[in-house]
Amino acid sequence: MNKNNLLFIKSTLEFQFKTLELCNYSYNSFLPEFKVLKSKRSTISLKKEEKSLIFSIESKDITAFRATINEIISFGRIFEGVLNVVNETQ
């Protein structure tokens, strides 16, 4: 724990997909973005299990935690939007 902070946050966020194919698409889409998500105050790891993507987050403060969660959710919304467009055109 950082001496200047009163708390340290550890959390897990899981995206569950209906199919393994959708999970794989999301995982492969997120990887390039994942390499860009760098912060001195928050770390994130990603693993794929069956039909789920599991994000493990460790943050030194609440603001960094919130920013990391927002990045993951924003990417999830983009992926969901792309899937909706693809489904509408089929």
ChimeraX attribute file (.defattr): number of C-alpha atoms within 10 A of each C-alpha:
attribute: neighborCount
match mode: 1-to-1
recipient: residues
	/A:1	10
	/A:2	10
	/A:3	6
	/A:4	8
	/A:5	10
	/A:6	9
	/A:7	13
	/A:8	14
	/A:9	14
	/A:10	14
	/A:11	12
	/A:12	13
	/A:13	14
	/A:14	14
	/A:15	15
	/A:16	15
	/A:17	15
	/A:18	9
	/A:19	11
	/A:20	14
	/A:21	12
	/A:22	16
	/A:23	20
	/A:24	18
	/A:25	12
	/A:26	21
	/A:27	18
	/A:28	11
	/A:29	13
	/A:30	17
	/A:31	11
	/A:32	10
	/A:33	12
	/A:34	16
	/A:35	8
	/A:36	8
	/A:37	13
	/A:38	11
	/A:39	12
	/A:40	8
	/A:41	15
	/A:42	22
	/A:43	17
	/A:44	20
	/A:45	11
	/A:46	16
	/A:47	11
	/A:48	15
	/A:49	12
	/A:50	12
	/A:51	16
	/A:52	20
	/A:53	20
	/A:54	17
	/A:55	18
	/A:56	15
	/A:57	18
	/A:58	19
	/A:59	23
	/A:60	20
	/A:61	17
	/A:62	15
	/A:63	12
	/A:64	18
	/A:65	22
	/A:66	12
	/A:67	14
	/A:68	22
	/A:69	17
	/A:70	12
	/A:71	15
	/A:72	18
	/A:73	14
	/A:74	12
	/A:75	16
	/A:76	15
	/A:77	12
	/A:78	11
	/A:79	16
	/A:80	13
	/A:81	12
	/A:82	12
	/A:83	14
	/A:84	11
	/A:85	10
	/A:86	10
	/A:87	9
	/A:88	8
	/A:89	6
	/A:90	5
